[in-house]
Amino acid sequence: MTSVPMDHGLLLAGLLFAVGLAGVLVRRNILYVLMSLEIMMNSAALAFVVAGARWSQPDGQIVFIFIVTVAAAEVAVGLALVYQMFKRMKTLDADAASLMRG
């Protein structure tokens, strides 16, 4: 069985990170921004897994589990904030979030 070269895995992780960063910077809809953040976190997880596979160490998979756990918590908190924002303002525009005051 052949494995994917480390260069290709890291290139894919870098491209995914760039796509996620572009989504965060360009989009105004909060849901798209959260999805772009998820893409960025998954690209970092992919980079750890590729590096761990390259050196035959389980560290990459362990860090991947931590990243997935943090991503799940981020989704839970992010969707709660999105729900409250939509409930109060009837929009998901990121610029409208500056109007939310405690």
BAGU-570327 format. One record per residue (C-alpha): residue number from 1; residue in three letters; x, y, z. Coordinates in nm, 2 decimals, decimal comma. Example, Ala and Ser with C-alpha at 12.3 -4.5 7.8 and 13.67 -1.06 7.14 Angstrom:
@pos: 1 | code: Ala | xx: 1,23 | yy: -0,45 | zz: 0,78
@pos: 2 | code: Ser | xx: 1,37 | yy: -0,11 | zz: 0,71
% end
This chain:
@pos: 1 | code: Met | xx: 0,00 | yy: 0,00 | zz: 0,00
@pos: 2 | code: Thr | xx: 0,13 | yy: 0,34 | zz: -0,09
@pos: 3 | code: Ser | xx: 0,09 | yy: 0,65 | zz: 0,11
@pos: 4 | code: Val | xx: 0,03 | yy: 1,01 | zz: 0,01
@pos: 5 | code: Pro | xx: 0,35 | yy: 1,22 | zz: 0,00
@pos: 6 | code: Met | xx: 0,38 | yy: 1,47 | zz: 0,28
@pos: 7 | code: Asp | xx: 0,41 | yy: 1,76 | zz: 0,03
@pos: 8 | code: His | xx: 0,07 | yy: 1,68 | zz: -0,13
@pos: 9 | code: Gly | xx: -0,10 | yy: 1,65 | zz: 0,21
@pos: 10 | code: Leu | xx: 0,04 | yy: 1,98 | zz: 0,33
@pos: 11 | code: Leu | xx: -0,04 | yy: 2,15 | zz: 0,00
@pos: 12 | code: Leu | xx: -0,40 | yy: 2,04 | zz: 0,04
@pos: 13 | code: Ala | xx: -0,41 | yy: 2,16 | zz: 0,40
@pos: 14 | code: Gly | xx: -0,27 | yy: 2,50 | zz: 0,29
@pos: 15 | code: Leu | xx: -0,52 | yy: 2,53 | zz: 0,01
@pos: 16 | code: Leu | xx: -0,81 | yy: 2,44 | zz: 0,24
@pos: 17 | code: Phe | xx: -0,68 | yy: 2,70 | zz: 0,49
@pos: 18 | code: Ala | xx: -0,66 | yy: 2,97 | zz: 0,22
@pos: 19 | code: Val | xx: -1,02 | yy: 2,89 | zz: 0,11
@pos: 20 | code: Gly | xx: -1,14 | yy: 2,91 | zz: 0,47
@pos: 21 | code: Leu | xx: -0,95 | yy: 3,24 | zz: 0,52
@pos: 22 | code: Ala | xx: -1,10 | yy: 3,39 | zz: 0,21
@pos: 23 | code: Gly | xx: -1,45 | yy: 3,28 | zz: 0,32
@pos: 24 | code: Val | xx: -1,40 | yy: 3,45 | zz: 0,66
@pos: 25 | code: Leu | xx: -1,27 | yy: 3,77 | zz: 0,50
@pos: 26 | code: Val | xx: -1,52 | yy: 3,80 | zz: 0,21
@pos: 27 | code: Arg | xx: -1,85 | yy: 3,67 | zz: 0,35
@pos: 28 | code: Arg | xx: -2,09 | yy: 3,88 | zz: 0,56
@pos: 29 | code: Asn | xx: -2,33 | yy: 3,60 | zz: 0,65
@pos: 30 | code: Ile | xx: -2,25 | yy: 3,46 | zz: 1,00
@pos: 31 | code: Leu | xx: -2,33 | yy: 3,10 | zz: 0,89
@pos: 32 | code: Tyr | xx: -2,08 | yy: 3,12 | zz: 0,60
@pos: 33 | code: Val | xx: -1,82 | yy: 3,27 | zz: 0,84
@pos: 34 | code: Leu | xx: -1,87 | yy: 2,98 | zz: 1,08
@pos: 35 | code: Met | xx: -1,84 | yy: 2,72 | zz: 0,80
@pos: 36 | code: Ser | xx: -1,52 | yy: 2,89 | zz: 0,68
@pos: 37 | code: Leu | xx: -1,38 | yy: 2,87 | zz: 1,03
@pos: 38 | code: Glu | xx: -1,46 | yy: 2,50 | zz: 1,03
@pos: 39 | code: Ile | xx: -1,27 | yy: 2,45 | zz: 0,70
@pos: 40 | code: Met | xx: -0,97 | yy: 2,63 | zz: 0,85
@pos: 41 | code: Met | xx: -0,98 | yy: 2,41 | zz: 1,16
@pos: 42 | code: Asn | xx: -1,01 | yy: 2,09 | zz: 0,95
@pos: 43 | code: Ser | xx: -0,71 | yy: 2,20 | zz: 0,74
@pos: 44 | code: Ala | xx: -0,50 | yy: 2,24 | zz: 1,05
@pos: 45 | code: Ala | xx: -0,61 | yy: 1,89 | zz: 1,17
@pos: 46 | code: Leu | xx: -0,52 | yy: 1,75 | zz: 0,83
@pos: 47 | code: Ala | xx: -0,17 | yy: 1,90 | zz: 0,85
@pos: 48 | code: Phe | xx: -0,12 | yy: 1,74 | zz: 1,20
@pos: 49 | code: Val | xx: -0,24 | yy: 1,40 | zz: 1,07
@pos: 50 | code: Val | xx: -0,01 | yy: 1,42 | zz: 0,76
@pos: 51 | code: Ala | xx: 0,29 | yy: 1,52 | zz: 0,98
@pos: 52 | code: Gly | xx: 0,21 | yy: 1,24 | zz: 1,23
@pos: 53 | code: Ala | xx: 0,18 | yy: 0,98 | zz: 0,94
@pos: 54 | code: Arg | xx: 0,51 | yy: 1,10 | zz: 0,80
@pos: 55 | code: Trp | xx: 0,70 | yy: 1,03 | zz: 1,12
@pos: 56 | code: Ser | xx: 0,49 | yy: 0,73 | zz: 1,21
@pos: 57 | code: Gln | xx: 0,38 | yy: 0,89 | zz: 1,54
@pos: 58 | code: Pro | xx: 0,02 | yy: 0,89 | zz: 1,68
@pos: 59 | code: Asp | xx: 0,06 | yy: 1,25 | zz: 1,79
@pos: 60 | code: Gly | xx: -0,12 | yy: 1,38 | zz: 1,48
@pos: 61 | code: Gln | xx: -0,42 | yy: 1,17 | zz: 1,54
@pos: 62 | code: Ile | xx: -0,43 | yy: 1,28 | zz: 1,91
@pos: 63 | code: Val | xx: -0,42 | yy: 1,65 | zz: 1,81
@pos: 64 | code: Phe | xx: -0,69 | yy: 1,57 | zz: 1,55
@pos: 65 | code: Ile | xx: -0,92 | yy: 1,45 | zz: 1,83
@pos: 66 | code: Phe | xx: -0,86 | yy: 1,77 | zz: 2,03
@pos: 67 | code: Ile | xx: -0,93 | yy: 1,98 | zz: 1,72
@pos: 68 | code: Val | xx: -1,25 | yy: 1,80 | zz: 1,65
@pos: 69 | code: Thr | xx: -1,36 | yy: 1,85 | zz: 2,01
@pos: 70 | code: Val | xx: -1,29 | yy: 2,22 | zz: 2,00
@pos: 71 | code: Ala | xx: -1,47 | yy: 2,24 | zz: 1,67
@pos: 72 | code: Ala | xx: -1,78 | yy: 2,08 | zz: 1,82
@pos: 73 | code: Ala | xx: -1,78 | yy: 2,32 | zz: 2,11
@pos: 74 | code: Glu | xx: -1,73 | yy: 2,61 | zz: 1,86
@pos: 75 | code: Val | xx: -2,03 | yy: 2,50 | zz: 1,66
@pos: 76 | code: Ala | xx: -2,25 | yy: 2,47 | zz: 1,97
@pos: 77 | code: Val | xx: -2,16 | yy: 2,82 | zz: 2,09
@pos: 78 | code: Gly | xx: -2,16 | yy: 2,97 | zz: 1,74
@pos: 79 | code: Leu | xx: -2,50 | yy: 2,83 | zz: 1,65
@pos: 80 | code: Ala | xx: -2,65 | yy: 2,96 | zz: 1,98
@pos: 81 | code: Leu | xx: -2,51 | yy: 3,30 | zz: 1,90
@pos: 82 | code: Val | xx: -2,65 | yy: 3,28 | zz: 1,55
@pos: 83 | code: Tyr | xx: -2,99 | yy: 3,18 | zz: 1,68
@pos: 84 | code: Gln | xx: -3,00 | yy: 3,47 | zz: 1,93
@pos: 85 | code: Met | xx: -2,89 | yy: 3,72 | zz: 1,66
@pos: 86 | code: Phe | xx: -3,15 | yy: 3,60 | zz: 1,42
@pos: 87 | code: Lys | xx: -3,42 | yy: 3,60 | zz: 1,69
@pos: 88 | code: Arg | xx: -3,34 | yy: 3,96 | zz: 1,79
@pos: 89 | code: Met | xx: -3,26 | yy: 4,12 | zz: 1,45
@pos: 90 | code: Lys | xx: -3,41 | yy: 3,90 | zz: 1,18
@pos: 91 | code: Thr | xx: -3,08 | yy: 3,90 | zz: 0,99
@pos: 92 | code: Leu | xx: -2,76 | yy: 3,71 | zz: 0,98
@pos: 93 | code: Asp | xx: -2,55 | yy: 3,99 | zz: 0,85
@pos: 94 | code: Ala | xx: -2,22 | yy: 4,02 | zz: 1,04
@pos: 95 | code: Asp | xx: -2,23 | yy: 4,40 | zz: 1,04
@pos: 96 | code: Ala | xx: -2,56 | yy: 4,39 | zz: 1,23
@pos: 97 | code: Ala | xx: -2,38 | yy: 4,21 | zz: 1,52
@pos: 98 | code: Ser | xx: -2,23 | yy: 4,54 | zz: 1,63
@pos: 99 | code: Leu | xx: -2,58 | yy: 4,65 | zz: 1,73
@pos: 100 | code: Met | xx: -2,61 | yy: 4,37 | zz: 1,98
@pos: 101 | code: Arg | xx: -2,55 | yy: 4,51 | zz: 2,33
@pos: 102 | code: Gly | xx: -2,58 | yy: 4,33 | zz: 2,66
% end
